Amino acid sequence: MPFTPFHLGPAFFLGELFEKKVSIISILLGSIIIDVRAIYCLFTGCRPLHGPLHTFMIATAIAFMLSFLLYSQRQRLQAVTRMLRIEQNYSFMSIITGALLGTWNHVLLDSFLYIDILPLWPLQTNPFLGITESGTLYMICLLSFLLATVIYLHRYFKREGYIPPSRDLQEPEIS
C-alpha cells in the first residue's frame, strides 16, 4: 500500500465481523506495525524498502510480541473499547488471533503489489505478486473501511447506553 492507513480498512472490517471473538485493537495495530521498518527506510533511504518484516514468519513473531504487550494492558484497553461501545473479550486467544490476522493481512495485501516482498521467506518467491491490480486492491481497502464504519455505527447506536438527541426542542414548562 502506498499509505499504511489503507491497511486499516480490511483490518477494521475483520475486527467488526468477528467483534466478540477477535480483539479489534490487536488487529488494527497488527495491520500497521509491519510498516515500521518501511517507514524508517522511506525516510533514510535503506533498501529493500519492505524487508524482513513483510514475511509471514517475522509477522508471526511480531504478532506474538504485540499480543504479550496488549495482554498486559488489557484493563486499559477494555476501558477504551467500553467507551467506544465495542464488545470485546480480552482473552489472550482473542488478542493473538487479532494480531495474527492483522499482521498476516498486511503481508498478504502488500505481497500483491511489491516485488521486494518475499512473504514465504526463506523461499525466494512471491506467488501473490501481480494477482490483482493496485487500483482494485486500493478500492477493496477503501470499501472495506466504509463497510466496517457502517457496521460499527449501527452497533454503536443500537447498544445500551446510547441516548438519542431529543426531538422536542421546546423548553420544558416550569410550574
C-alpha positions as CSV (number, residue, x, y, z in Angstrom):
1,M,0.0,0.0,0.0
2,P,1.4,3.4,-0.7
3,F,0.0,4.6,2.6
4,T,0.0,2.4,5.7
5,P,-3.6,3.6,6.7
6,F,-5.0,1.7,3.7
7,H,-4.3,-1.5,5.7
8,L,-6.8,-0.4,8.4
9,G,-9.8,-0.9,6.1
10,P,-9.6,-4.7,5.8
11,A,-8.4,-5.0,9.4
12,F,-11.3,-2.8,10.7
13,F,-13.8,-4.9,8.6
14,L,-12.4,-8.2,10.0
15,G,-12.5,-6.7,13.5
16,E,-16.1,-5.7,13.2
17,L,-17.0,-9.0,11.5
18,F,-15.5,-11.0,14.4
19,E,-16.1,-8.4,17.1
20,K,-16.7,-10.7,20.1
21,K,-14.0,-13.2,19.1
22,V,-11.1,-11.0,18.0
23,S,-9.5,-8.0,19.7
24,I,-10.1,-5.1,17.4
25,I,-7.2,-3.2,18.9
26,S,-4.8,-6.0,18.2
27,I,-6.0,-6.5,14.7
28,L,-5.7,-2.7,13.9
29,L,-2.3,-2.4,15.5
30,G,-1.1,-5.6,13.8
31,S,-2.2,-4.3,10.5
32,I,0.1,-1.3,10.6
33,I,3.0,-2.3,12.8
34,I,4.5,-4.2,10.0
35,D,5.3,-1.0,8.2
36,V,7.6,0.4,11.0
37,R,10.7,-0.6,9.1
38,A,9.3,0.5,5.7
39,I,8.6,4.0,7.1
40,Y,12.1,4.2,8.5
41,C,13.5,3.2,5.2
42,L,11.3,5.6,3.3
43,F,13.0,8.5,5.3
44,T,16.5,7.1,5.5
45,G,16.8,5.5,2.1
46,C,17.7,2.0,3.2
47,R,16.8,-0.9,0.9
48,P,14.9,-3.0,0.4
49,L,12.1,-0.8,1.4
50,H,9.9,-3.6,2.8
51,G,12.4,-6.1,4.0
52,P,12.1,-8.9,6.6
53,L,9.0,-7.6,8.4
54,H,7.0,-8.3,5.3
55,T,7.2,-12.1,5.7
56,F,4.7,-14.4,7.3
57,M,7.4,-15.8,9.6
58,I,8.5,-12.5,11.0
59,A,4.9,-11.1,11.0
60,T,4.0,-14.1,13.3
61,A,6.8,-13.3,15.7
62,I,5.7,-9.6,15.7
63,A,2.1,-10.7,16.4
64,F,3.2,-12.7,19.4
65,M,5.2,-9.8,20.8
66,L,2.3,-7.4,20.2
67,S,0.0,-9.8,21.9
68,F,2.0,-10.1,25.1
69,L,2.2,-6.3,25.3
70,L,-1.6,-5.8,24.7
71,Y,-2.5,-8.6,27.1
72,S,-0.5,-6.9,29.8
73,Q,-2.6,-3.7,29.1
74,R,-6.0,-5.4,28.7
75,Q,-7.7,-3.5,31.5
76,R,-6.8,-0.1,30.0
77,L,-7.8,-1.4,26.5
78,Q,-11.1,-2.6,27.9
79,A,-11.8,0.9,29.2
80,V,-11.2,2.3,25.7
81,T,-13.4,-0.3,23.9
82,R,-16.1,0.1,26.5
83,M,-16.2,3.8,25.9
84,L,-16.5,3.1,22.2
85,R,-19.2,0.6,22.8
86,I,-17.3,-2.3,21.3
87,E,-17.9,-5.7,22.9
88,Q,-14.6,-7.4,23.4
89,N,-13.2,-10.5,25.0
90,Y,-9.7,-9.7,26.2
91,S,-8.5,-13.3,26.5
92,F,-5.0,-14.0,25.2
93,M,-6.6,-16.1,22.4
94,S,-8.7,-13.2,21.1
95,I,-5.7,-10.9,21.3
96,I,-3.3,-13.2,19.5
97,T,-5.9,-14.1,16.9
98,G,-6.4,-10.4,16.1
99,A,-2.7,-9.7,16.0
100,L,-2.1,-12.6,13.6
101,L,-5.0,-11.6,11.4
102,G,-3.7,-8.0,11.3
103,T,0.0,-8.8,10.6
104,W,-0.7,-11.5,8.1
105,N,-3.3,-9.4,6.3
106,H,-0.7,-6.6,5.9
107,V,1.9,-9.0,4.5
108,L,-0.7,-10.5,2.1
109,L,-2.0,-7.2,0.8
110,D,1.5,-5.8,0.2
111,S,2.5,-9.1,-1.5
112,F,0.1,-8.4,-4.3
113,L,1.9,-5.2,-5.1
114,Y,5.6,-5.1,-4.4
115,I,8.5,-7.0,-6.0
116,D,10.7,-6.6,-2.9
117,I,8.5,-8.7,-0.7
118,L,9.1,-12.4,-0.1
119,P,6.1,-13.4,2.1
120,L,7.1,-17.1,2.2
121,W,10.7,-16.5,3.2
122,P,13.0,-18.4,3.3
123,L,11.5,-19.3,0.0
124,Q,12.8,-16.8,-2.5
125,T,9.4,-16.3,-4.3
126,N,6.3,-14.3,-4.1
127,P,3.4,-16.2,-5.6
128,F,0.9,-13.4,-4.9
129,L,2.7,-10.7,-6.9
130,G,0.5,-9.3,-9.7
131,I,-2.6,-11.4,-9.0
132,T,-4.6,-8.2,-8.7
133,E,-4.0,-4.7,-9.9
134,S,-3.2,-1.9,-7.4
135,G,-6.4,0.1,-8.1
136,T,-8.5,-3.0,-7.3
137,L,-6.7,-3.5,-4.1
138,Y,-7.0,0.1,-3.0
139,M,-10.7,0.0,-3.8
140,I,-11.1,-3.2,-1.7
141,C,-9.3,-1.5,1.2
142,L,-11.5,1.7,0.9
143,L,-14.8,-0.2,0.6
144,S,-14.0,-2.5,3.5
145,F,-13.2,0.6,5.7
146,L,-16.6,2.2,4.7
147,L,-18.5,-1.1,5.3
148,A,-16.8,-1.5,8.7
149,T,-17.7,2.0,9.6
150,V,-21.4,1.4,8.8
151,I,-21.3,-1.8,10.9
152,Y,-19.6,0.0,13.8
153,L,-22.1,2.9,13.7
154,H,-25.1,0.6,13.5
155,R,-23.8,-1.3,16.6
156,Y,-22.9,1.9,18.4
157,F,-26.3,3.4,18.2
158,K,-28.1,0.2,18.8
159,R,-26.2,-0.7,22.0
160,E,-27.4,0.1,25.5
161,G,-26.3,3.4,26.9
162,Y,-26.9,5.5,23.8
163,I,-29.3,8.3,24.4
164,P,-30.6,9.8,21.1
165,P,-30.9,13.5,20.9
166,S,-34.3,14.9,21.9
167,R,-36.7,15.6,19.0
168,D,-38.6,18.0,21.2
169,L,-36.6,21.3,21.0
170,Q,-39.1,23.2,23.1
171,E,-38.2,24.4,26.6
172,P,-39.9,22.3,29.3
173,E,-42.6,24.2,31.1
174,I,-41.9,25.1,34.7
175,S,-45.0,25.0,37.0
